[in-house]
Amino acid sequence: MYPSKVPGITAEIERRIRREIYSDKLPPVSVLQTQFSVAKQTITESVRLLSERRIVKSGAKRCGVQICRENLQSGKIVIIYRGESRSLLSKLANEIRLDGLTPYPVALNKIQPVSQITQNDVRGVIFIHSTLTVELAETLMKAGIPFVSCNQLFSSPKVDTIDFDLEHDLNWMVQSLVSRGYRRIGLFYSGSLEGFNDYFWKRFRQIKRRYGLPCESYDDIAVNWDDTHYNRLKHTFSEIHRRGCCPEALISFFDLRSVVADAIAESGIRLPEKFLFFVFRSFSVPNPVPENGIYTFYMKPIISNLWITGYNRLRELMFSTVPLSPKNQLIHRDLYMDHELPLL
């Protein structure tokens, strides 16, 4: 038996009960073994945990394991988000509802008091878009409420995290630019977690050295992680201008196309004629046309799939009877350019 697999399998069996894939009784143990590709003991332990919650009960051998649908628990899954991501929550919320639970979105700046997310009917909490703070993590740990962060963490307690592999993404972007003749490449990374930007600056410089690219003065511009994206972008251009060394291309993980012209104007910088701003496009538009040297890239699948993966991990934690070692998952995503980059 693999004890680490039991919570995940227990959560999935419960999900199939809720979604009526299993209706009146569970399939035989041998069938469940085949479905989940695990040992008999693992299935037996998962069924035992469901029995302890009175979700199933064993009767006569010929009757199998009966499902007691009336004992399925209700409750809230709190989703902590930043204001701009509320419109993207529908897919995650639908998954939660299908599991018989209530999605309860709360904007980070509206958590007053913190006890709002430790109410009796809260089953778990999922943090998206860099919303987990040390205070919230410690509060939830003290209350014994499971939670997952859909971002890598650098200054918070050891918790379960899931995120896209941003180092893999950076490598793809640098490789794309190098193949079109660019060598002086800068990065604007405007993460909203303490320590995040410093970490990725370091990784970015390592990637540049991997491709034999020069590290310049614009490769260590410090930004305030708790400032607005616009102010950080304006500060970045101002520092590039002050230091007198401008990149040929600047990568941005944030879709700031609507404000980049204002940030450039306010900074006073004069960019090279062929300067390229390589920007992550966070929403879909038909046939986006490059304007003023701004080229865009996008990802598949959509970001809500990352959050659903985090929610699935949260369900494992909800069904575990012992503390699980924190799991840190990095997921590769496919990135695509809207238009081929120009040759330098």
C-alpha positions, -999 to 999 in steps of 0.1 A, spaced: 0 0 0 11 36 -7 -3 57 21 4 89 2 -21 78 -25 -50 71 -1 -62 108 4 -63 114 -34 -81 81 -41 -106 87 -13 -113 122 -26 -118 109 -61 -142 81 -50 -162 107 -30 -163 129 -61 -176 100 -83 -203 94 -57 -213 130 -57 -214 131 -95 -234 99 -95 -207 80 -115 -212 55 -86 -249 56 -78 -262 30 -53 -231 11 -44 -193 11 -50 -179 -12 -77 -161 -43 -63 -126 -38 -49 -111 -55 -78 -127 -31 -102 -116 -1 -82 -81 -15 -82 -81 -16 -119 -97 19 -122 -71 35 -99 -41 12 -107 -33 6 -70 -30 -23 -45 -60 -38 -28 -49 -24 6 -50 12 -8 -86 8 -20 -96 -9 13 -81 20 33 -99 46 11 -132 28 16 -126 26 53 -121 64 55 -153 70 36 -171 45 60 -158 65 90 -176 96 75 -207 74 70 -206 81 32 -206 43 26 -214 13 46 -207 -24 42 -237 -48 43 -239 -85 34 -211 -96 11 -235 -101 -19 -248 -65 -15 -214 -49 -16 -205 -14 -2 -237 7 -1 -236 45 -7 -252 67 19 -256 99 -2 -275 117 26 -243 118 46 -223 137 20 -210 169 37 -217 204 25 -196 235 32 -177 263 16 -145 264 -4 -131 299 0 -113 313 -30 -90 342 -22 -84 364 -53 -73 398 -64 -99 421 -79 -89 417 -115 -93 379 -115 -130 377 -103 -143 373 -139 -120 342 -144 -133 322 -115 -164 306 -132 -147 273 -143 -132 267 -108 -165 276 -91 -184 252 -114 -160 223 -104 -166 231 -67 -204 231 -72 -202 197 -90 -186 183 -58 -216 195 -37 -197 224 -21 -202 261 -22 -176 283 -39 -171 314 -17 -149 340 -35 -134 367 -13 -112 395 -26 -79 398 -7 -86 434 3 -120 425 16 -109 399 42 -120 418 73 -116 402 98 -94 372 91 -119 350 110 -141 354 79 -122 324 64 -122 303 95 -159 299 99 -173 264 109 -186 256 74 -153 263 57 -139 230 43 -108 245 26 -92 276 11 -75 281 -23 -53 311 -30 -49 324 -65 -29 353 -81 -3 357 -53 -28 362 -25 -14 340 3 2 360 32 21 348 62 -7 360 85 -34 340 66 -12 309 64 -6 309 101 -43 316 109 -54 286 87 -28 263 102 -38 272 137 -75 265 128 -66 232 111 -82 243 78 -65 228 47 -53 253 20 -34 255 -12 -16 283 -29 -16 285 -67 17 304 -67 53 296 -57 62 310 -24 95 324 -11 87 341 22 58 321 36 56 289 57 61 256 39 27 250 24 12 232 -6 18 251 -38 12 247 -75 23 270 -102 34 272 -138 71 265 -144 81 302 -150 117 293 -155 107 270 -183 86 299 -197 115 323 -195 137 299 -214 112 297 -242 109 335 -245 147 340 -245 152 312 -270 125 328 -293 142 362 -292 177 348 -297 165 329 -328 155 363 -343 188 379 -336 182 396 -302 210 395 -277 204 424 -253 173 411 -236 156 426 -205 129 413 -181 101 431 -165 87 407 -138 61 423 -116 51 396 -91 30 405 -61 48 383 -36 78 393 -15 110 376 -28 93 366 -61 109 392 -83 144 387 -69 141 349 -74 132 353 -111 158 379 -118 184 354 -106 169 326 -128 167 350 -158 204 359 -155 213 322 -154 193 316 -186 210 345 -203 244 330 -194 232 297 -208 227 314 -242 259 334 -240 240 367 -236 255 397 -218 242 407 -184 237 444 -184 228 471 -159 191 467 -166 193 431 -152 192 441 -116 165 468 -114 147 464 -80 110 470 -79 86 472 -49 66 440 -49 37 457 -32 34 486 -57 11 488 -87 22 471 -120 21 505 -137 44 522 -112 68 493 -114 69 495 -152 74 533 -151 102 528 -125 118 502 -147 119 524 -178 131 554 -156 160 533 -143 169 520 -178 170 557 -189 191 568 -159 216 540 -164 220 547 -201 219 511 -212 188 500 -231 178 464 -241 168 455 -276 138 436 -263 120 436 -229 99 406 -218 68 412 -197 48 385 -180 20 411 -174 -4 424 -200 4 462 -198 -2 471 -234 -28 497 -224 -4 517 -202 31 510 -217 30 542 -238 22 564 -207 49 546 -187 75 553 -214 64 589 -217 65 596 -180 99 579 -176 115 603 -202 133 574 -220 139 574 -257 138 538 -269 157 525 -300 137 525 -332 135 487 -333 129 482 -296 105 452 -290 82 448 -260 73 410 -257 42 408 -236 21 380 -222 -15 383 -235 -38 374 -206 -71 375 -227 -81 363 -261 -85 388 -290 -90 379 -327 -59 384 -348 -40 408 -325 -19 431 -347 15 442 -334 15 480 -326 44 502 -317 68 473 -314 46 454 -290 44 417 -297 22 393 -277 23 356 -267 -4 335 -249 -7 302 -232 -27 270 -235 -45 258 -214 -62 287 -197 -52 297 -162 -83 283 -145 -70 248 -153 -41 255 -129 -65 265 -102 -86 234 -107 -54 213 -103 -48 232 -70 -84 225 -59 -78 188 -66 -48 189 -43 -69 207 -17 -94 178 -18 -66 154 -11 -57 175 20 -94 175 30 -95 137 30 -62 131 48 -63 118 84 -27 127 90 -6 158 80 7 154 45 42 166 35 38 199 15 37 193 -22 52 218 -46 42 212 -82 55 231 -112 35 226 -144 48 231 -180 24 251 -202 25 256 -239 32 291 -251 25 305 -285 32 338 -303 4 357 -320 28 368 -347 64 358 -357 89 382 -341 107 405 -365 144 399 -373 167 424 -357 
